[in-house]
């Protein structure tokens, strides 16, 4: 069984989904195919309403969303706070690094470092010093990775993943696919679990 996960580290809900999907996949022996994307590219193409909602939020809904996020974070055992100084963030270098590290088996560990740096420690993950620290924390060759993310092949793969999600009907992060069955968001993971149950029977 294969479970595709399209994700961008710039979203707190993706932090939750990234964390919570892993034990579900492990439970059913599903292989996760990690697909780093640029969610801004998705929004620009098919979901521009996100920008209007950010510019003119419904105050009571926004207040509840913050509370909802904390409830989910507590349930997952994660510390998540909205960065007071840098939001939204340019995650392109981090997501290209995920592309590079996917080939070495370090993607998950690195992405977890990036999520924590931004969503727990309020660090600027577009800063190469922060990226270097996250890369070194997982044992990656930071210099080699930061060179590799400038390559045309890595840029093209990130762009292709983003375009593939759009072509398959996706509109945000995280998005999960089991075959062509799509599930959007951390709160749809019980449905992912149920779909994997059927496949494992």
N, C-alpha and C positions, 0 to 999 in steps of 0.2 A: 504494500500500500504506500502511496506517495501523497504527501500533504504539502502543497505549495504555500509559502508564506511571503507575501509582498509587504515590505515594511520600510519605513523611514524613521530614523531615530529622533526626528524633530517633534514627535507626537507623544504626549504622556499616555494616551490610550494605547498606543503601539507598545510602549514600555510594558504595560500590563499584558497585552496580548502576546508579546514576544516571550515574556516570562511564563505566562499561564498555559500556552499551547504546548510547551515542551513536555511536561508530565503526561498530558493527554496523548500525545504522539507515542511516548514511551510505553504507555499502558497497552496500546494496541499494536506495538511493533511497527508503527508507520514511520517511513523515512521522510524527514523534513527537507524540502528543497527551498532553501532560503533565496529570496529574490529581492535584493536591495533596489529601491526606487528613489526617485525624487518626487515627493508628494506635491510639491509646488507645481511641478509640471502637469500632474494630474488635475489639480485645481484649475490651473490656467486653461486647460483644454475642455474639461467636462463638468467642473464643479465650482464655478466662480462665485456662487452664492456664499461660499465660506468667507470671502473677503467682506461682503456686505454685512454678514453676521458679526464679524469681528469689529467692523467700524461702527455698527449700530446694534449692540447687543440688547436683547430683552433682559432687563436687569434681574428680575426674579429668576429667570431661567439660568442666567449666568451664575448667580449666587448658588443656585441648587447644583449646577454642574461642578462647581468647586467642591461642594460637600460630597457629591456623588463620587468624584475622583478620589477623595480621601477615604471614603468607605471601601472602594475597590482596592486602593493601595493597602489599607489595613488588612483586608481579607487576604491579599497576596503576600503580605509581609514585606512590602516595599515602602521606601520613603520617597514620596513624590511631592514636590512643591513647584508652583509656577515660578519660573525664573523672574525675579523682580526687575532685572535690567536688560535682558536679551531675549525678546520674543516678538515675532518668530525668529528662528535661527537659520543661517545658511548652513545646511548639512551636507553640501555636495562633496566636500573632501572626505568627510567621515563615511559617506555612503560609497564613494569610490574605494576607500580603504576596505570596506566590507567586501566589495567585489574581489579585491586582491586577496584578502585573507580567506575567502571561501575556498580557495584552492589548497590552502595549507591546513584547514581544519580549525583555524583560530577565529573564524567569523563570530561564533556565538560568544566566546569569551570577550572579544573586543567590543562587540555591540553592547554587551552588558556594562563594560567599562564606560562606553560613550553615554549610554542611558543614565548611568549613575552620575557621571560628571555633569551632565546638563540638568537632569531633573531632580537630583538630590543636592549637588554641590554648587549649582549656579555658575558653572564654568562655560566659557565660550568655546564650543566644540568646533568652531571654524578656525580657531587659532592653532597654528601648527605646533606650538609648545604644548598645548593641551592634548592634541592628537599624539604627539610623541610620547607623552606620559602614559596615555592609554595603551599605546602600542607596546611600549616597554613593559608595562604591567602584565601583558599576556605573553611576553617572551618573543615578540616579533622584532624583526630588524627595522626599526623606525625609518632610518634613512632610505633603505631599499623600498619600503612601502610608499613613503612620501614621493619618491621618484616615480614609482610605478603608477601612482594615481594620475600622473600627468600624461600618460600614454593614450594614444588614440583608441587602442583596443579596450581599455578600461572605461574610458568615457563612452564609447559606443555601446558597451554591454549595459551600463547603467541606463543609458537612453533607451536601449531596446527593451529592458525590463519594464521601464515606465510606460512605454508605448504598448507593450503586450498587455499590461494590466488594463489600460484604457480600451484596447481592442476587445477585451473579454468582458467589458461591462463594469469594470471597477471605477471607483470614484473617490477613494481615500485609503488611509492606512490605519490599522492593518487589514489586509484582505487575505482570506484563506480560500484555497481551492482544493477540493477532492474531485479529481477529474475535472469536469466543467461545472460542478456544483459550487457556487460561490457563497461565501459567508463574510460579512463585513463587521469588523469591530470586536473588541474583547468580550462584549456581552453576548456575542453569538457563539462563543466557544461551547456552551452546552449543546448547541445544535451540531457543531463539529464532532463533539464526543458521540452524539447519537448516530451521526452518519458513519463514523468509524465502527461503532458497535455493529451496525448492519453489515458492513463489509467484512467484519471479522467472524461473522456467524457461519 
